Amino acid sequence: MKNERTKYQDLIDHITGLIESGTLRPGDKIASENELSSRFGVSRQTVRTAIGILEERGVLRRVKGSGTYLSDRRRESLEQRSRIAVITTYVDSYIFPKIIQGIEETLFERGYSVQISFTNNTLEREKSVLTDIISRDDVAGVIVEGTKSGLPNPNIGLYQKLQARNIPIIFINTYYPELSVPHVSLDDVQAARKAVEHLIGKGHRDIGAVLKLDDGQGRQRYLGYLQAMDSAGYPVTDSRMVWIDTDESKQLAYCTDKILNRLESCSAMFCYNDQIAFQLVRILSDRGIRVPEDVSLISIDDSDLAIHSEVQITSLPHPKEKLGAKAAELLLGMIDSGKAGSSYEFDTRVVERDSVAQRES
């Protein structure tokens, strides 16, 4: 009969053999204590002894609440760092404070500090922030909202440098399709589709849209708009589409003539977000066009702007704080496991207010 020492040594030899054969690679998770106990017919205490010896030798590492992994020197180096870089387009307005709050609270619980940078949605600033992170090489991971993600980006190579150094990256709100990097966002296609379907359900068929052309969310929301119109059998007319860039979205009054020309044949408009819908309510009011009597409006984000508008805006909530927390959780999982993470997209719903009227048939 084998003594206890022989039993745990057999288990040590087994794990060592898997490593030498290449079956287990740095960062791989080994079987659980229960699985090893059952497979080798030994007690969990014997399994713990074997794992403890290999942990002392630096072969294995235990992660509380996650499991036991083959040591990964790169990952250990990342763990020794206690700072996460968070890069957003903006920091102090609209939905961003809540997103950052969700990120910070989750990371602080795990003992990480947060370095917040913002790009002001300019490529030059994004380049500067990424270059600084690369030159210092002292962050454990990066959570980033890409700049002008709807357009080709000259900074893709900087993200690839971070990837080459095995620095975990998570994109929030949007992403660059050129990069194999997970993202956490609203399901923009479905959100837009639900918004337009709500208008259709209220009897509207001549539906236009005001969308941003320089970020990925604009493309996705356009796709949702197309899907809803196609499913209802309604034609999509280019003359009802208003495409604007980020700067124009903040000063919509500069686009008044273009918007009014496109709006002329519409009974309803789907707006990219509350920021645009809020300004549009004022523009229309100044021109004597009533919301929702003359034209209905619906948007995305369910922000304070939707509530404080002259006409309260029907909108679909953005997950904000939950999105930030989820991004932080996924990044921590990537740091702990040393493996690529998976993307996550939030569902949403329509919050009805006063900006959509029932259209008489």
Buried (B, 14 or more C-beta within 10 A) or exposed (E): EEEEEEBBBBBBEEBBEBBEEEEBEBBBBBBEBEEBBEEBEBBEEBBBBBBEBBBEEEBBBEBEEEBBBBBBEEBEEBBEBEBBBBBBBBBEEBBBBBBBBBBBBBBEEEEBEBBBBBBEBBBEBBBBBBEEBBEEEEBBBBBBBBBBBBEEBEBEEBBEBBBEEBBBBBBBBBBBEEBEBBBBBBBBBBBBBBBBBBBBEBBBBBBBBBBBBBBBBBBBBBBBBBBBBEEBEBEBBEEBBBBBBBEBBBEBEEBBEBBBEBBEEBBBBBBBBBBBBBBBBBBBEEEEBEBBEBBBBBBBBBBEBBBEBEBBBBBBBBBBBBBBBBBBBBBBBBBBBBBEBEEBBBEBEBBEBBBBBEBEE
